[in-house]
Amino acid sequence: MQIKKVVFPVAGHGSRFLPATKATPKEMLPIVDKPLIQYAVEEAIDAGFSELIFVTGKTKRSIKEHFDASLNLDISNITEPKKKLFDEMNHIIPEQVSCIYINQEEPLGLGHAILQAKPIIGDEPFAVVLADDLIDSKKGVLKQMAEQYVDRNSSIISVQKIDKKDSILYGMIDTEDSNVNMRKLTGIVEKPSQEDSPSNFGVVGRYIFSNEILSFLETISFGAGNEIQLTDAIKKIIATQSVFAYEFEGTRYDCGDKLGYMKANVEYALKDKKFGRAFLAYLKEKVL
């Protein structure tokens, strides 16, 4: 079944990256030469999504400008290589793909952000992508998940194995299956202690939801951090329909964390065809 709509919650303050994010959205922070949000958008487009819904805040105008703005190709002294580059930048979003921007007046949690997109989502299933989670994979994780999705009355969340000592940073799942990359959820706990974690699988920022998740988000109370927690809605939907955890193929970088962000920049720079080898030589010189 083809899902068309994908939500990008991008209204957060990015407080862990202050002062860099005082005026610049954290989603616009670059990995080498491309902002995080562009990696996320390209992953969604590659997976076949055609309606991109950005839940933004008052200070996030540059995200819209990045995808909307057209670079001038009529400058008299522009070179052909630069003209080609400008033309590519003017077509980041293909013509058949639409962008919708919704303002979230106050960031009250991931669940609250998703709810802002309800008028656009309507009664359809939809995906959610968190740009903070940059995942390097031959096939995009959202495409991997879309290929697994066959039933509009079920949902899929992406997970990865983590060290249990890090469970306080993740939503941690409980399942009835083992040794498979698609596990049926029986429970989920938001940021438990190592001792209370039901497994060593943590939730990563890729989701495909049945439309019913919106009803649960509307009825749950404020949870941890005095926010509308997506995890609380997932707990409720598990009781009424199937929710699966998908262990994706790829390497994930937590770019909402400074160390994870720096690692991603190093890894992506090393892969660069133009200067990867030179960068590696520089690193060896510094380290050795």
Protein Blocks (a to p, Z undefined) as FASTA:
>chain_A
ZZfbdcddfkbgolmmccklmmgcfklpcehjacfklmmmmmmmmnopabdcddddfklm
mmmmmmmpccdfkbfklcfklmmmmmmmmmmpafkbccdddddfbagbjklmmmmmmmmn
mmadcddddfklccddfbafklmmmmmpmbfkbccdddddddfklmmmpccdddfbehia
bdcdfbdcehiafklpgbfcdcdfbdcddfklmmmmmmmccdehiiacfklmmmmmmmmm
ccdddddedddddfkbfklmmmmmmmmmmmpmklmmmmmmmmmmmmZZ
